[in-house]
Amino acid sequence: MTLLLMISMLGSGPTSLTLTDVLSRVGKSVEIFWQQFPSVSCNELVSQAKLGNEGKVLYHQDSVFDYLVSMNYEGGDPMVDESRVLQKKAGKPQSLPLLVSNGFPTLLLIFHPYYQGSFEYARIEDDVVDGKTLLRIRFQHLQGARSTSALRLRGRDYPLELQGTAWIDPDSMAISRITASLISPMDDVGLKAMQSDVRYKSFQFASVQQPYWLPVVATVDVQTQRQHWRNTHQFTNYKHFTVNSESRITK
Protein backbone atom coordinates (compact mmCIF):
# COMPACT_ATOMS: atom_id res chain seq x y z
CA MET A 1 0.00 0.00 0.00
CA THR A 2 1.33 3.45 -0.92
CA LEU A 3 0.01 6.59 0.77
CA LEU A 4 0.03 9.92 -1.03
CA LEU A 5 -0.29 13.11 1.00
CA MET A 6 -0.98 16.32 -0.89
CA ILE A 7 -1.36 19.97 -0.31
CA SER A 8 -4.23 20.80 -3.02
CA MET A 9 -2.47 25.86 -0.48
CA LEU A 10 5.42 47.39 21.59
CA GLY A 11 4.07 50.65 20.56
CA SER A 12 2.97 50.74 16.96
CA GLY A 13 5.23 47.82 15.94
CA PRO A 14 4.09 44.48 14.47
CA THR A 15 3.86 42.76 17.86
CA SER A 16 0.98 45.10 18.82
CA LEU A 17 -1.09 44.32 15.71
CA THR A 18 -4.54 42.85 16.18
CA LEU A 19 -5.22 39.34 14.94
CA THR A 20 -7.27 40.78 12.06
CA ASP A 21 -4.36 42.99 11.00
CA VAL A 22 -1.87 40.13 11.21
CA LEU A 23 -4.07 37.83 9.13
CA SER A 24 -4.56 40.55 6.53
CA ARG A 25 -0.83 41.23 6.21
CA VAL A 26 0.17 37.55 6.28
CA GLY A 27 -2.50 36.86 3.67
CA LYS A 28 -0.90 39.46 1.40
CA SER A 29 2.56 37.92 1.92
CA VAL A 30 1.17 34.50 0.98
CA GLU A 31 -0.35 36.03 -2.16
CA ILE A 32 3.14 37.35 -2.99
CA PHE A 33 4.53 33.83 -2.42
CA TRP A 34 1.84 32.56 -4.82
CA GLN A 35 3.19 34.93 -7.48
CA GLN A 36 6.90 34.34 -6.78
CA PHE A 37 7.23 30.60 -6.26
CA PRO A 38 6.44 29.63 -9.89
CA SER A 39 9.26 31.91 -11.12
CA VAL A 40 12.01 29.84 -9.49
CA SER A 41 13.37 26.34 -9.91
CA CYS A 42 15.59 24.35 -7.58
CA ASN A 43 17.01 20.96 -6.65
CA GLU A 44 14.90 18.85 -4.31
CA LEU A 45 16.41 16.05 -2.22
CA VAL A 46 13.66 13.71 -1.02
CA SER A 47 14.63 11.32 1.78
CA GLN A 48 12.04 8.60 2.34
CA ALA A 49 12.35 6.48 5.47
CA LYS A 50 10.32 3.59 6.82
CA LEU A 51 10.60 3.44 10.59
CA GLY A 52 10.24 0.62 13.09
CA ASN A 53 9.91 0.50 16.84
CA GLU A 54 11.25 3.54 18.70
CA GLY A 55 11.90 5.32 15.42
CA LYS A 56 14.55 2.91 14.15
CA VAL A 57 15.14 3.30 10.41
CA LEU A 58 14.28 0.05 8.64
CA TYR A 59 14.81 1.36 5.11
CA HIS A 60 15.97 4.64 3.63
CA GLN A 61 15.97 5.96 0.09
CA ASP A 62 17.21 9.30 -1.29
CA SER A 63 16.13 10.82 -4.59
CA VAL A 64 17.25 14.09 -6.19
CA PHE A 65 14.95 15.99 -8.54
CA ASP A 66 14.88 19.13 -10.62
CA TYR A 67 11.87 20.83 -9.04
CA LEU A 68 9.48 23.38 -10.46
CA VAL A 69 5.97 24.36 -9.42
CA SER A 70 3.10 26.04 -11.24
CA MET A 71 0.30 27.77 -9.35
CA ASN A 72 -2.93 29.02 -10.88
CA TYR A 73 -6.67 29.28 -10.34
CA GLU A 74 -9.01 26.71 -11.79
CA GLY A 75 -12.69 27.53 -11.50
CA GLY A 76 -11.75 30.08 -8.84
CA ASP A 77 -9.91 27.47 -6.74
CA PRO A 78 -6.13 27.68 -6.14
CA MET A 79 -4.34 24.81 -7.90
CA VAL A 80 -0.74 23.71 -7.32
CA ASP A 81 1.10 21.47 -9.78
CA GLU A 82 4.59 20.17 -8.96
CA SER A 83 7.03 19.04 -11.64
CA ARG A 84 9.84 16.67 -10.62
CA VAL A 85 12.49 15.40 -13.02
CA LEU A 86 14.57 12.64 -11.45
CA GLN A 87 18.33 13.27 -11.41
CA LYS A 88 19.40 10.28 -9.34
CA LYS A 89 18.17 7.77 -6.79
CA ALA A 90 20.20 6.14 -4.00
CA GLY A 91 19.11 3.05 -2.10
CA LYS A 92 18.59 -0.52 -3.19
CA PRO A 93 14.97 -0.96 -4.36
CA GLN A 94 12.84 -2.98 -1.96
CA SER A 95 9.22 -4.02 -1.77
CA LEU A 96 8.63 -1.99 1.40
CA PRO A 97 5.83 0.57 0.97
CA LEU A 98 7.00 4.18 1.15
CA LEU A 99 5.18 7.44 1.76
CA VAL A 100 4.71 9.78 -1.20
CA SER A 101 4.31 13.37 0.06
CA ASN A 102 3.49 16.15 -2.39
CA GLY A 103 2.74 19.85 -2.07
CA PHE A 104 4.09 20.49 1.42
CA PRO A 105 6.22 23.50 0.35
CA THR A 106 2.87 25.29 -0.10
CA LEU A 107 1.51 24.40 3.35
CA LEU A 108 1.44 28.14 4.15
CA LEU A 109 -1.57 28.46 1.82
CA ILE A 110 -3.53 27.85 5.03
CA PHE A 111 -3.10 31.63 5.44
CA HIS A 112 -4.07 32.54 1.87
CA PRO A 113 -7.15 34.83 1.87
CA TYR A 114 -9.04 32.18 -0.10
CA TYR A 115 -8.66 29.67 2.77
CA GLN A 116 -8.83 31.95 5.82
CA GLY A 117 -12.57 31.33 6.12
CA SER A 118 -11.80 27.61 6.57
CA PHE A 119 -9.72 28.04 9.72
CA GLU A 120 -9.94 29.50 13.19
CA TYR A 121 -6.87 31.58 14.16
CA ALA A 122 -5.49 32.85 17.47
CA ARG A 123 -2.47 34.93 18.50
CA ILE A 124 -0.20 33.15 20.94
CA GLU A 125 2.96 34.20 22.73
CA ASP A 126 5.75 35.51 20.47
CA ASP A 127 8.84 33.35 20.07
CA VAL A 128 12.49 34.40 19.88
CA VAL A 129 14.42 32.53 17.17
CA ASP A 130 18.09 33.30 16.51
CA GLY A 131 17.74 36.51 18.50
CA LYS A 132 14.71 37.78 16.57
CA THR A 133 11.17 38.02 17.90
CA LEU A 134 8.67 36.26 15.66
CA LEU A 135 4.90 36.47 15.81
CA ARG A 136 3.02 33.22 16.28
CA ILE A 137 -0.46 32.26 15.14
CA ARG A 138 -2.30 29.08 16.04
CA PHE A 139 -4.77 27.72 13.50
CA GLN A 140 -7.39 24.98 13.43
CA HIS A 141 -9.47 23.76 10.53
CA LEU A 142 -13.20 24.28 10.79
CA GLN A 143 -15.12 21.06 10.39
CA GLY A 144 -16.81 20.79 7.01
CA ALA A 145 -14.94 23.75 5.47
CA ARG A 146 -12.74 23.42 2.39
CA SER A 147 -9.33 21.92 3.14
CA THR A 148 -5.90 22.75 1.72
CA SER A 149 -4.65 19.16 1.92
CA ALA A 150 -5.73 15.56 1.41
CA LEU A 151 -4.71 11.96 1.84
CA ARG A 152 -4.90 9.96 -1.36
CA LEU A 153 -5.54 6.28 -0.77
CA ARG A 154 -6.51 3.75 -3.43
CA GLY A 155 -7.37 6.50 -5.89
CA ARG A 156 -9.61 8.46 -3.53
CA ASP A 157 -8.90 11.78 -1.78
CA TYR A 158 -9.71 12.24 1.92
CA PRO A 159 -9.53 15.91 3.07
CA LEU A 160 -7.32 16.49 6.10
CA GLU A 161 -8.42 18.58 9.08
CA LEU A 162 -5.27 20.24 10.36
CA GLN A 163 -4.21 22.32 13.32
CA GLY A 164 -0.86 23.91 14.01
CA THR A 165 1.30 26.99 14.44
CA ALA A 166 2.92 29.53 12.12
CA TRP A 167 5.96 31.67 12.93
CA ILE A 168 5.83 35.05 11.18
CA ASP A 169 8.68 37.46 10.42
CA PRO A 170 7.44 40.85 11.73
CA ASP A 171 9.37 42.88 9.14
CA SER A 172 8.04 41.19 6.00
CA MET A 173 5.01 39.45 7.57
CA ALA A 174 6.17 36.35 5.72
CA ILE A 175 5.82 32.90 7.25
CA SER A 176 9.23 31.54 8.25
CA ARG A 177 7.95 28.26 9.69
CA ILE A 178 4.67 26.38 9.85
CA THR A 179 3.84 23.13 11.64
CA ALA A 180 0.64 21.14 11.27
CA SER A 181 -0.90 17.92 12.55
CA LEU A 182 -4.23 16.12 12.41
CA ILE A 183 -6.90 17.42 14.75
CA SER A 184 -7.91 13.80 15.38
CA PRO A 185 -7.00 10.37 13.96
CA MET A 186 -8.72 9.28 10.76
CA ASP A 187 -9.67 5.81 11.93
CA ASP A 188 -11.86 5.14 8.90
CA VAL A 189 -8.77 5.07 6.66
CA GLY A 190 -6.32 3.86 9.30
CA LEU A 191 -4.41 7.16 9.62
CA LYS A 192 -3.28 7.40 13.24
CA ALA A 193 -1.15 10.56 13.15
CA MET A 194 0.41 13.04 10.75
CA GLN A 195 2.83 15.86 11.55
CA SER A 196 4.52 18.26 9.17
CA ASP A 197 7.10 20.99 9.65
CA VAL A 198 8.02 23.41 6.85
CA ARG A 199 10.71 26.09 7.08
CA TYR A 200 11.14 29.09 4.79
CA LYS A 201 14.00 31.50 4.25
CA SER A 202 14.46 34.84 2.54
CA PHE A 203 16.44 34.80 -0.72
CA GLN A 204 17.66 37.79 -2.68
CA PHE A 205 18.16 37.34 -6.43
CA ALA A 206 20.23 39.74 -8.50
CA SER A 207 17.52 40.13 -11.14
CA VAL A 208 14.74 41.27 -8.77
CA GLN A 209 14.48 43.87 -6.02
CA GLN A 210 12.05 42.17 -3.65
CA PRO A 211 13.30 39.24 -1.52
CA TYR A 212 11.66 35.87 -2.06
CA TRP A 213 10.58 33.76 0.93
CA LEU A 214 11.02 30.18 -0.25
CA PRO A 215 10.89 26.71 1.35
CA VAL A 216 14.19 25.20 2.47
CA VAL A 217 13.05 22.04 4.24
CA ALA A 218 9.78 20.17 4.79
CA THR A 219 9.44 17.16 7.07
CA VAL A 220 6.39 14.89 7.01
CA ASP A 221 5.81 12.12 9.57
CA VAL A 222 2.90 9.68 9.15
CA GLN A 223 1.74 6.76 11.29
CA THR A 224 -0.91 4.15 10.70
CA GLN A 225 -1.74 1.28 13.01
CA ARG A 226 1.10 -0.82 11.57
CA GLN A 227 3.33 1.55 9.61
CA HIS A 228 5.49 4.59 10.32
CA TRP A 229 7.11 6.76 7.65
CA ARG A 230 9.11 9.97 7.60
CA ASN A 231 9.89 12.02 4.49
CA THR A 232 12.24 14.99 4.38
CA HIS A 233 12.28 17.37 1.42
CA GLN A 234 15.28 19.71 1.11
CA PHE A 235 15.26 22.54 -1.44
CA THR A 236 18.57 23.99 -2.62
CA ASN A 237 20.28 25.77 -5.51
CA TYR A 238 17.39 28.12 -6.24
CA LYS A 239 17.38 29.79 -9.66
CA HIS A 240 15.21 32.72 -10.61
CA PHE A 241 14.29 32.79 -14.25
CA THR A 242 12.85 35.42 -16.55
CA VAL A 243 12.54 35.57 -20.32
CA ASN A 244 16.02 37.01 -20.78
CA SER A 245 18.02 36.29 -17.63
CA GLU A 246 18.65 33.87 -14.80
CA SER A 247 20.37 34.24 -11.43
CA ARG A 248 21.44 31.55 -9.02
CA ILE A 249 21.84 31.15 -5.29
CA THR A 250 23.71 28.02 -4.26
CA LYS A 251 23.24 26.67 -0.77
Legacy VTK file of the C-alpha trace (Angstrom):
# vtk DataFile Version 3.0
C-alpha trace
ASCII
DATASET POLYDATA
POINTS 251 float
0.000 0.000 0.000
1.327 3.450 -0.923
0.010 6.594 0.767
0.028 9.920 -1.029
-0.291 13.110 1.004
-0.977 16.323 -0.890
-1.356 19.966 -0.313
-4.226 20.797 -3.021
-2.474 25.857 -0.481
5.417 47.387 21.589
4.066 50.653 20.564
2.965 50.737 16.956
5.228 47.817 15.936
4.086 44.476 14.473
3.856 42.760 17.860
0.983 45.103 18.817
-1.085 44.320 15.712
-4.535 42.847 16.182
-5.222 39.337 14.938
-7.265 40.777 12.062
-4.360 42.991 10.997
-1.867 40.125 11.210
-4.071 37.829 9.134
-4.558 40.547 6.529
-0.830 41.231 6.209
0.169 37.554 6.277
-2.500 36.861 3.671
-0.895 39.456 1.397
2.564 37.925 1.918
1.174 34.499 0.978
-0.346 36.031 -2.160
3.140 37.350 -2.992
4.526 33.835 -2.416
1.840 32.564 -4.818
3.195 34.930 -7.482
6.901 34.345 -6.783
7.232 30.601 -6.263
6.444 29.630 -9.889
9.262 31.913 -11.116
12.007 29.843 -9.493
13.371 26.343 -9.912
15.588 24.351 -7.576
17.008 20.964 -6.650
14.901 18.845 -4.307
16.409 16.053 -2.223
13.659 13.714 -1.017
14.634 11.322 1.776
12.035 8.596 2.339
12.345 6.476 5.469
10.325 3.593 6.818
10.597 3.441 10.591
10.235 0.622 13.085
9.912 0.501 16.841
11.251 3.541 18.704
11.898 5.316 15.423
14.554 2.907 14.151
15.139 3.303 10.411
14.279 0.052 8.636
14.814 1.356 5.109
15.970 4.639 3.628
15.966 5.964 0.086
17.205 9.300 -1.292
16.134 10.815 -4.594
17.247 14.086 -6.194
14.952 15.987 -8.543
14.875 19.130 -10.623
11.872 20.832 -9.035
9.479 23.382 -10.456
5.970 24.362 -9.420
3.097 26.038 -11.236
0.298 27.771 -9.354
-2.926 29.015 -10.876
-6.665 29.284 -10.339
-9.014 26.709 -11.795
-12.691 27.526 -11.495
-11.752 30.084 -8.843
-9.908 27.472 -6.740
-6.127 27.680 -6.141
-4.342 24.813 -7.898
-0.738 23.708 -7.318
1.100 21.470 -9.777
4.588 20.173 -8.958
7.033 19.043 -11.637
9.836 16.672 -10.619
12.485 15.398 -13.025
14.573 12.638 -11.451
18.330 13.268 -11.409
19.396 10.281 -9.340
18.167 7.771 -6.787
20.196 6.143 -4.002
19.108 3.052 -2.105
18.589 -0.521 -3.192
14.965 -0.958 -4.361
12.840 -2.985 -1.960
9.217 -4.017 -1.765
8.630 -1.993 1.405
5.828 0.566 0.970
6.997 4.184 1.149
5.178 7.440 1.761
4.706 9.781 -1.198
4.314 13.369 0.064
3.490 16.150 -2.388
2.736 19.848 -2.072
4.090 20.485 1.418
6.218 23.503 0.351
2.866 25.292 -0.095
1.506 24.405 3.352
1.442 28.139 4.148
-1.572 28.465 1.823
-3.530 27.848 5.032
-3.098 31.628 5.445
-4.069 32.535 1.870
-7.148 34.830 1.869
-9.039 32.179 -0.096
-8.658 29.672 2.771
-8.829 31.948 5.816
-12.565 31.330 6.124
-11.798 27.613 6.570
-9.716 28.044 9.720
-9.937 29.500 13.191
-6.874 31.576 14.165
-5.495 32.852 17.465
-2.468 34.930 18.497
-0.204 33.146 20.941
2.964 34.205 22.728
5.746 35.513 20.471
8.836 33.354 20.070
12.494 34.401 19.882
14.420 32.533 17.175
18.093 33.299 16.511
17.742 36.512 18.496
14.711 37.776 16.569
11.169 38.020 17.905
8.668 36.257 15.658
4.897 36.469 15.808
3.020 33.216 16.284
-0.461 32.260 15.136
-2.296 29.077 16.043
-4.766 27.720 13.496
-7.392 24.977 13.433
-9.471 23.763 10.527
-13.204 24.284 10.794
-15.123 21.058 10.393
-16.806 20.790 7.011
-14.936 23.750 5.473
-12.737 23.419 2.385
-9.335 21.920 3.138
-5.898 22.751 1.718
-4.646 19.158 1.915
-5.732 15.564 1.413
-4.714 11.957 1.841
-4.901 9.955 -1.364
-5.544 6.277 -0.775
-6.511 3.748 -3.426
-7.373 6.497 -5.891
-9.615 8.458 -3.526
-8.903 11.781 -1.779
-9.713 12.242 1.915
-9.531 15.914 3.069
-7.321 16.487 6.104
-8.417 18.579 9.076
-5.269 20.243 10.358
-4.214 22.321 13.318
-0.863 23.909 14.007
1.299 26.988 14.438
2.917 29.534 12.119
5.959 31.675 12.932
5.833 35.052 11.181
8.676 37.465 10.420
7.440 40.853 11.732
9.371 42.884 9.137
8.036 41.192 5.999
5.005 39.454 7.568
6.169 36.348 5.716
5.820 32.898 7.253
9.233 31.545 8.250
7.955 28.256 9.688
4.671 26.376 9.847
3.842 23.134 11.637
0.644 21.140 11.272
-0.903 17.919 12.554
-4.226 16.121 12.410
-6.904 17.416 14.750
-7.911 13.801 15.380
-7.001 10.371 13.964
-8.718 9.277 10.758
-9.670 5.811 11.927
-11.860 5.143 8.897
-8.774 5.067 6.656
-6.321 3.865 9.301
-4.406 7.156 9.621
-3.285 7.403 13.238
-1.149 10.562 13.147
0.414 13.040 10.746
2.834 15.863 11.545
4.515 18.259 9.165
7.096 20.991 9.655
8.023 23.406 6.846
10.714 26.091 7.078
11.136 29.094 4.792
14.004 31.502 4.247
14.458 34.837 2.540
16.438 34.800 -0.723
17.655 37.785 -2.685
18.156 37.339 -6.427
20.232 39.745 -8.504
17.517 40.130 -11.139
14.740 41.274 -8.771
14.481 43.872 -6.016
12.047 42.167 -3.648
13.301 39.243 -1.518
11.657 35.867 -2.062
10.585 33.764 0.928
11.019 30.176 -0.246
10.885 26.712 1.354
14.190 25.203 2.466
13.051 22.036 4.243
9.779 20.172 4.788
9.435 17.162 7.072
6.390 14.887 7.008
5.808 12.116 9.571
2.900 9.682 9.151
1.738 6.765 11.285
-0.910 4.146 10.696
-1.741 1.275 13.013
1.103 -0.816 11.574
3.327 1.545 9.611
5.492 4.590 10.322
7.108 6.757 7.652
9.114 9.968 7.603
9.887 12.020 4.493
12.243 14.987 4.376
12.278 17.375 1.419
15.277 19.712 1.114
15.257 22.545 -1.441
18.573 23.986 -2.620
20.277 25.774 -5.513
17.387 28.116 -6.244
17.379 29.792 -9.657
15.210 32.720 -10.606
14.289 32.794 -14.247
12.854 35.415 -16.548
12.539 35.572 -20.316
16.025 37.009 -20.783
18.018 36.289 -17.630
18.652 33.872 -14.796
20.371 34.243 -11.429
21.443 31.552 -9.021
21.840 31.154 -5.286
23.713 28.018 -4.263
23.243 26.667 -0.771
LINES 2 252
8 0 1 2 3 4 5 6 7
242 9 10 11 12 13 14 15 16 17 18 19 20 21 22 23 24 25 26 27 28 29 30 31 32 33 34 35 36 37 38 39 40 41 42 43 44 45 46 47 48 49 50 51 52 53 54 55 56 57 58 59 60 61 62 63 64 65 66 67 68 69 70 71 72 73 74 75 76 77 78 79 80 81 82 83 84 85 86 87 88 89 90 91 92 93 94 95 96 97 98 99 100 101 102 103 104 105 106 107 108 109 110 111 112 113 114 115 116 117 118 119 120 121 122 123 124 125 126 127 128 129 130 131 132 133 134 135 136 137 138 139 140 141 142 143 144 145 146 147 148 149 150 151 152 153 154 155 156 157 158 159 160 161 162 163 164 165 166 167 168 169 170 171 172 173 174 175 176 177 178 179 180 181 182 183 184 185 186 187 188 189 190 191 192 193 194 195 196 197 198 199 200 201 202 203 204 205 206 207 208 209 210 211 212 213 214 215 216 217 218 219 220 221 222 223 224 225 226 227 228 229 230 231 232 233 234 235 236 237 238 239 240 241 242 243 244 245 246 247 248 249 250
